[in-house]
Amino acid sequence: SRARKVIASSQDEANPQFSPDGRRIAFSSDRSGITQIYVADRDGSNVLPLTSFSAGFTNAPRWSPDGKRIVFASLHNNNRELYTVSADGSSLRQLTRTSSNEGRPSWSRDGRWIYFYCDRTGQESIWRIPAEGGEMVQVTKGRGHESFESPDGKFLYFEDYGVKGLQSISTESTGWPGEGTLVLPSV
């Protein structure tokens, strides 16, 4: 079938992700003049803004496994932090509060953890934090930018802009931060 526009405005629309039930799409857009997070029905109708920041750049929305919350990153005053918001736009909450940058979040399959990159060590590496907030834990020693858990939740797959290729690390490890295992090398 041919591609068709589902969500369109005269501005940028980016970072789409379907909800776990496939009925809604979360995305970022600068249709208000500042990049915000929105959700819409899968046909593009019923667009609902979830954020209304007065400045900054907001992106990378990711649905929780139960479809009730969305995690995303937002840059303000040259500092990127993670936030969660309910899928109806209520309960906006800042998850991280650091002088480092955090971004490209993703949920663990059981919804208990949020993985993300953090540059606290001087380079981007993968970290995680409890979904309800708490202490950040470094997962990878080496570089990492975006990560997703395997369907069975036993491995975390991550990349660093394709520098080394796709890597994985066990989510059951007690030796974090650890080295990733190369799964698919860059060409």
CORCOR-V989576 format. One record per run of one state. SS is the DSSP state (a for helix, b for strand, c for the rest). FROM is the first residue (numbers start at 1). TO is the last residue. If there is no record, write none. Layout:
ss=[SS | SS]
from=[FROM | FROM]
to=[TO | TO]
This chain:
ss=[c | b | c | b | c | b | c | b | c | b | c | b | c | b | c | b | c | b | c | b | c | b | c | b | c | b | c | b | c | b | c | b | c | b | c | b | c]
from=[1 | 13 | 19 | 24 | 30 | 36 | 42 | 48 | 50 | 57 | 64 | 69 | 77 | 79 | 87 | 93 | 95 | 102 | 108 | 113 | 119 | 125 | 131 | 137 | 139 | 140 | 141 | 146 | 150 | 155 | 160 | 165 | 171 | 178 | 179 | 181 | 186]
to=[12 | 18 | 23 | 29 | 35 | 41 | 47 | 49 | 56 | 63 | 68 | 76 | 78 | 86 | 92 | 94 | 101 | 107 | 112 | 118 | 124 | 130 | 136 | 138 | 139 | 140 | 145 | 149 | 154 | 159 | 164 | 170 | 177 | 178 | 180 | 185 | 187]
